[in-house]
Amino acid sequence: MSDLFQDYSEAAGRTGAYDEMFAPGQEARDSYAEVADALRKLSLADVSARADSMARTFLDRGVTFDFAGEERPFPLDIVPRVIPADEWTVLEKGVAQRVRALEAFLNDVYDKMNVVADGVIPRQLVTTSAHFHRQVHGFEPAGGVRVHISGIDVVRDAAGTFRVLEDNVRVPSGVSYVLENRRAMAKGLPEAFGQQLIRPVEEYPRRLLSALRKTAPAGVDDPTVVVLTPGVFNSAYFEHTLLAGLMGVELVEGRDLICRGNRVYMRTTAGEQRVDVIYKRIDDEFLDPLQFRSDSMLGCPGLVNAARAGGVTIANAVGNGVADDKLVYSYVPDLIRYYLSEEPVIANVDTFRLEEKESREYVLDNLAELVVKPVDGSGGKGLVIGPDASNDELEALRKRVIADPRGWIAQPVLQLSTVPTLGGDKFGPRHVDLRPFAVNDGDDVWVLPGGLTRVALKEGSLIVNSSQGGGSKDTWVLADSPQVPVETVPRPTISVRERVSVWPVESNWRDRQSEQQQ
């Protein structure tokens, strides 16, 4: 191995984590053979030049994120994360299983609550969740699907076993980085890319559009789909624009919609056009000022009533956030057994429920050795890693837990697996997680081959979220045979702006919308 990996084995040994690329002794695992061979031939100058080129490309294409008030290119490391075909088969099956169980759970808790009556979970677990919305209790969504799109976060523990870390079935984000990372890596490390049978990711927009159209209200032969965005100042606006462009549908804001007669229409200079499916990228609380926050300017009054009447499909369904609750997460293995009569394919991370007295007492006595998370937190916000926290931070956490035990869970400090990542003048082990994305059309759950690998760029850090300074890696799922669809040579890059410019222009309204997207 080149000098870029000098001292890597020693550093990896200090982490105590499972290394994805190297077996003990710094021998590359079979799945990484081509990557290791390509990196062996590169100098620091070569790697740095390629990394700079990928960053410039991302900045030019608008693949950015907001960090500490500054717009930055999304960090993409040149070493991909490679998943062998047999391991992916297990992950794919486990993610699909989890989505089906959560779909059944949401249908149940917003209807008869059989899961409560049968004693699987306590009623107060559901009713005290911040994202359990009584406004949508008692009706089945048009199309019969609640979890159209999901992102299930998984990690690999020190033994190399995959475990589910959390579920995201409310407004899962990040798939745009999966698509853009693949485009960049095909040019960033073509020596390895061209020698591998890698499953493609470009099918995602087509699968998503197909699922959205399939779950349109009954009686609609040619449904109109829109992507509802909060606007240009949202940190995920690039993703909203990209997905709308790739699906060939309109990107709208709340002010572009109007509800009348339990139907939804978008305003155009040619008149009002009916909308059948709304892929919402805003939180439920801002969706409908008549039902939730009355001061919201992001949604449209009447959307919930239109959905209740079956006049429009909202994806993901309003109220899904109860399944994102991290306390509900601790019960998902039981939900899988209850609804599917199956054993979980992928286990949870061991979790302490702090509303249970015995668990709470143990956690309060061992705060310095555990990770404590708010049940409704996201993006790593509010998370406290005991070994890294000061005495003052632990004492403040203790008071918050005692005041609101329902609002917290605790887990052991998990040494997430590592992948070589460029830092300074050499590669070092950095911790990673994985967010596979799944699309549910009501009949089948399709899992995107790969997903978003997030990486903690700071040595020793376990925080992989981009909002906390993390980056990403392209995720290569290897095909087990040439008959499986695989990536081919890279196609010419088409920018988001170029995609927007070739959409059908039927009215001045679309011209204005294109300007907003650009």
N, C-alpha and C positions, 0 to 999 in steps of 0.2 A: 504494500500500500504506500501511497505517496507521503511526503512530509506533511501534507495537510492533515493526516490522521496521527501525527506524532502525539504520543501520550493519551490517545483516545481510550485505549483499553483501561488505563489506570483511572481516568476520569469516570468511565462507565462503571467500573467496579465500586467507586465511591458512592454512586447513586443508589446501589442496591436494587435497581430496576431491571426489568426485562428489556434488552436491546433488540429492536426490530431487525436491524441490519446485520449485526455481528453476534455469533455464538461466543461463548467464553473462549478466550485465546485469540480473539480478533480475527476469526475466520468467517468470511462472509457467508451468510445463509444462502441456500440454493436460490431462493426467490430474488435475491439481490445480486446474483453473480454478474449480470450484465451491467448493472449500475456501478458495482465496485470496479469492474474492468474499465468502464468509461472514466470514472473519477481518477483511477490510477494514472491515467495518461495526461491529466490536467495539472497545470501549475496554479499557484495562487492568483497570478495575473489573469489567467484564463477564466478561473471561477469568478473572480471579482468583476471582470468585464461582462460576463454573461449575467451576473446578478444585477449589475447596474442597467444593462439593457432591458431586462425584464421589468425593473422598477420604472424606467422611463416609459416603456410601453404601457404599463398600467396607468401611469399618470396621464399620458396622452389620451387614453381611452376612458378616463374617468373612473377607473377601478380604484376608488379611494375609500377611506373611512375617517371619521372624526375622532381624533385622539387629543384630549386636553385642549379642545377648541381649535385644533389645527388640522387642516385637511391633508392627509398623507396617502401615498400609494400603499395599497394593501401589501404587507410584506409577504413575499413568496420565496421560500428557500429552494435552492437548486437540487437538493436531494429529495426525490419523491418518497412517499411511503408506499411500499409494495405489499400487497396481500395475496397470498397464494389462493388458487381456485378452491381447494378443499376448505380452507378457513372461511372464505367468503360464503360458501354454501351454507355454513352454520350461521354466520351473521345474517345473511339474507333471510333464512328461515326464522330466526329469532326475532328480527325486526318486524317481519310480516305478522308473526304470531302476536306480538305486543300490540300492533296497530288494531288487529281484529278484536282483541280483548278490550282495548280502550274504547273502540267504537261501540261494543256491546254495553260497556259500563255507562257511557254517556247516554245512550238510548234508555237505559234502565233508570238512572238517577233523575232524568227529566220526565219520567213517566211513573211507573208503579213502585220503584225502589225495592224490587225484590231482593237485591243484594243486601239491603238493610234488614228486611223482614226475615231473611234466612240467616242473619247473624254473621255475615262475612265481614262487614265493616259497620262501625257505629254510625247512627244517623247524624250526630253532631259533627262527625268528620266532614260530611258533605255540606251540611247547612252552615257551618262556620267558615268554609272556604271563601276567601275574598273574591273568587271568580265564579262562584255558583250564583247564577242569575235566575231569579224567580220569574223574571219577565218572559222567559222562553220556556217555562215549565208547561208540560202538557200537550205539546204539539210536535209532530214529526216533521223534520225539514223537507222541503221539496227535493225530490230526488233520492230521499232516504239515506243520505250519507252525511255524517257530521265531521269525520276526520278525512278530508280530501287529501291534505298534504301534512306530512309529519316529519320531524327530525328527531331521531332517537340517539342521544349521546351515549357512546360506549367507550370504555377504557380497557386497557389490558393491565392486569395486576402483576406483581413481582414474579408470580409463577407462570406468567404468559397466558393466563386465562382471561377471556373477554367477559366484561361485566357491564350492565347498563348503569349509567350514572344518573341520567334524568330523561324525562320525556318532554317533547315540545310539540303540542298539537293545537296550540292557539294561533300564533302567527310565526311559524318557524322561518328563519332566514338563513342566508348563507349559500344557497345553491348557485347564485350567480358567480361566486368565487370558484366553485367547482368547475363551471364551464370555462371561465377565463383562465384558471390555473392550467387546465389541460391545453388550451391554445398556446399559452406561454411556454409550457414545459416541452411541447413538441419541438420548439426551436431552442430552448435553453439547454436541453441535454439530448440532442437528436441521436447521438451515438448509441445510447441505451434504449431510447424510445423506439427506434427502428428495428431493434433486435428482439423485442418482446411481443408476445401476444397479449395485448392490453384491451380489456373491455371498454367500449366507447361510452361517453356520457352525453353525447349530443342529442340523444333520443328524449331527454327529459322534457323539453318544451312541448313536443308532440304528445307525449304521454299525458302531461298535465292538461293540455287543451282538450284532449279526448275525454279525460275523466270529468272535466268541468262541463263539457257539452252533454255527456251521458247523464249527468245528474241534474239536468235542467228540469223545470216544472213540466208536468204531464201535458201532453197535447202540443208541445212546441217542436216543430219539425226541424227548424234551422235556428237554434238558439244563438242569441247575441251575448257574447262574453265580454266583460270589461275588467280591468285591474284598477282597484280603488286605492289611491295613494294619498297620504297626508300632504304631499307636496314636495317641492324641491329642497326644503330644509331638513327633511328626514334623512337620517344617516344611511338608510337603506334605499334611497331614491334611485341610485344606479341600478339596483336589482329590479326594482319595479319597472323601470324603463326597459331594461334588457329583456325581461320576461314578456312584457307586452309586445315588444318588437319581434321577438322570436316566435311568439304565438300568432302574431298578426292581428292582435285585438287592440281596442282603444284603451289608453291610459287616462283615467278620469280622476278628478277631485270631487269632494262632496258637493261643491257648488255647481258642478256640471250635471247633477242628478236632481230629479223631482219625482215625488211619489203622488199618485192620484188613483183613487179607486183600487187600492191595494195592488197597483202595478208600479213598476219603476221605469222611468224614461230618462234618457240623456238629451240635453238640449243641443240642438244643432241649428245652423241658420236655415237649413232646409226643413226644419220642423222637429218635433220630438220623435225620437226613435226608442222603441221599447228595449229594455235590458232584461235578460232572462237569468243570467248568472253573474254574480259579483265576486271576484276573487279579491277579498279585502286584505289590505296590508296595514290596517290600523287596529288598535286595541278596541275591544268591545265597548269600553266605557266612553269612547268618543264617536261611536258609530251612529247613534240616533239620539239627538238631544231631547226627544219626547220621552224616551225610556231611561236614559242614563244621564250623563252630565248635560245639564241644560245650557251650559256655557260653551259647549263644543261647536267649533266652526268647521270641523274636519269631515263630519259625516253628513247625513241627510235625514231630515225629519220624516218618519213614517216607514223606514226600512224594516224595522222589526215587525210591524203590523203586516206589511206586504209579505214578509217571509212566513209569518204565522198563517196567513190566508193562502199560502201556496203560490203566490204570484211571482216569487223570485227565489233563486237559490243563492245562499250566502256561504262562501267557502273561505276559511273553515267556519263551521256553524258557530253562532253566538252561544257562549256558555261553555265552550271547550276548556277554558282555563282551569276548571275544577280538576281536570285530569293532569294538568301541569303542576298542581300543588304537590310539593315534595313530601308531604305527609301521606297523601294518596299514593304517591310513588312507592312508598314502603309496603303497600298492600297489593301492588300489581301482580306479584307471583300468585297470591291467593285469587285474584280476579281471573287470571289465566286458567287456573284449575276450576273455578266456579263456572265461567262462561264457556270455556272451550273443552273442558274435561281433558286437559293436557298438562304435562309438566313443562315448566318454563325452559325454553331452549337456552336462553342466556340469563344467568342469575343476576340479581341486584347486588350492589355494594351493600355490605352489612350496615344497617341503619338503626339508630336509637330514636324512639318516639318520645319526645320530652314531655308530652302530656301524661305519660305513664310514670307513676311515682318512682318505681324502682329504677327505671332507665334514667330518669331525671337526676336522681341522687348520684348515680354512678357517673354521669356526665359532669355534673357540677364538681365532683371530686377529682375529675381527670381532664379538665378543660385544656390544660397545657399539652395534652397528648392527642387531641381530637380535632377534627374539622367540624365547625358548627355553621349551619346555613339557615337563612330565613326561608320559610316554606314557599313564599311567593317571590323570591329573588330571581334575578336573571342577569346574565352578563358578568357574573362573579361579584355583583354588588352585595355588600353586607356580609359576605363570607369571611369567617375568621379561622385561620389556620393556627391552631394552638401553639405548636413549636416555634412559630415565627412571631407570635404576638408578645407584646410587653405585658408586664404585670398590670398596668393601668388598663390596657385594652381587655385583658381577661376579666378584670374586676367589673368593668362596665358591661361586658357580655354577660357575666353572671347575673347582674341586676336585671338585664333585659329578659333573660331566660326565665327568671323567677317571676317577673311581672307578666310574661306572656308565653308560657310553655307551649301552647298550641302553635305559636308562630315560628318554631324552630325544630330542626332535626340535627343529629350529630352522626358523624361517620368516622371510622379510623382513618388516619392519614395514609392514603393510598399512593404508593410510588408508581405513578403512571409510567408506562413504557417509554423508552427513548428512541430517537432516530437522530443520526448525525445531522448537525445543522451548522452552517457557517457562522462563526463568530470571531471577528477580528481576522487573524491570519491563519486560522485552522478550523477544522471541524471539531465540535464538541457534542456530547450527548445532551439532548434537550427533550423535555417531557411533552407528550402529545396525547390528544384524544381524537375521537372520530365521530362525526355526525352523518350517518347514512340518512338519505331522504327517501321517503316512500310516498307513492301516489295510489290512492284508493278510489276506484270507480264504482264501488258497490258490489262488484262481482269478483274482483281480483285486486290484490295488493302487490304493486310492482315496486321493487326497491332499486334505486339508481346504483349501478355498479361502482362502488367507491364511496363517495361522499366527501365531506369537508374535514380534512385533517387540520386541526389547529395545534400550534406549537408555541410553547413558552420560550421566548427568545432569550430570556435572562437565565443564566446558569443556575440550576438548582430550583428555579421557580416552578410551582405547580399550577400557576394561573395562566391559562391558554387563551382567554378571551381577548379579542382584538381591542375592545374598549379598555382593557387593562394592560395593553402593550404587547399582546401576543401576535403571532403571524400565522402562516399557513403553509401547507405542502400539497402538491398534487398527489392524489391517491390512485395508485395503479392496481386494479384488480386483474390478475392474470387469468387468461382463459385456459381451460383444461384441454382444449382441442382446437384445431383450426376451423372446425365447423361452427364454433361460437363466434358471433359478430365481434370483430376486433377493430382497433384504431388503424387507420391507414395513414399515408403521408399527409402532412399538414396542408390544409387548404388556405388560400389567400385570406389574410385578415380583413374583415369588414367591420368597420367601426359602428358603434351604436348610432352615431349621427348619420352614417350612410344608410343604415337599416331604416331609420326613421324617414329618410328622404325618399325612399322608394315605396312607402306605403301608399295605398290608394288614397288620393286626395279628392274628396267628393264635396267639400264645403270649406268655407273660410274657418269654420270651427276646428276642422282638422289642421288647417294651417296654424292656427293659434296654439293647438295642442302640441304640434311638432316643435314650435318655438319654445314652449315650456320645457319639453323633454330635452332639447339641446342645451 
